[in-house]
Amino acid sequence: MDRSALIRKGNELFNTLKNEWNYDTLKEVSECFVAADYQDGLLRLADWLYYDKRLPLLAMSYYKKVPTKLSQSRLNEITQRMILAIRHLLKEGDNT
């Protein structure tokens, strides 16, 4: 399959995924975008997972596939939020 066909298929699957969440479709979308080296698609997928689905750890794996300043910024943001959450949990544990 050529690049444009992979991108079209990935976009169609991504639209399906937005309406009917499941991991198999997520995997297919990812495979299409990776095979096409479609970094914009991977970034959109990662943003959707992070902001809309609230799945930051899953989003991280897609941000890592896109070597841009924006994706690095998102990875840093997720990491910082995780550190804050762990610190909060540790402080709660000290109070019990």
Residue pairs with C-beta under 8 A, 6 or more apart in sequence:
1 9
1 35
3 36
3 37
3 38
6 32
6 33
6 35
6 36
6 38
7 32
7 33
7 36
7 38
7 41
9 32
10 28
10 29
10 32
10 33
10 36
10 38
10 41
11 41
13 25
13 28
13 29
13 32
14 29
14 41
14 44
14 45
14 48
16 25
17 25
17 26
17 29
18 48
18 52
21 53
26 45
29 41
29 45
30 42
30 45
30 62
32 38
32 41
33 41
33 42
33 45
34 42
34 65
39 65
39 66
39 67
39 68
42 62
42 65
42 66
43 62
43 63
43 66
43 68
43 70
43 71
45 62
46 59
46 60
46 62
46 63
46 66
46 71
46 74
47 59
47 74
49 55
49 56
49 58
49 59
49 62
50 56
50 59
50 63
50 74
50 78
56 78
56 81
56 82
57 78
59 74
59 78
60 75
60 78
63 71
63 72
63 74
63 75
63 78
64 71
64 75
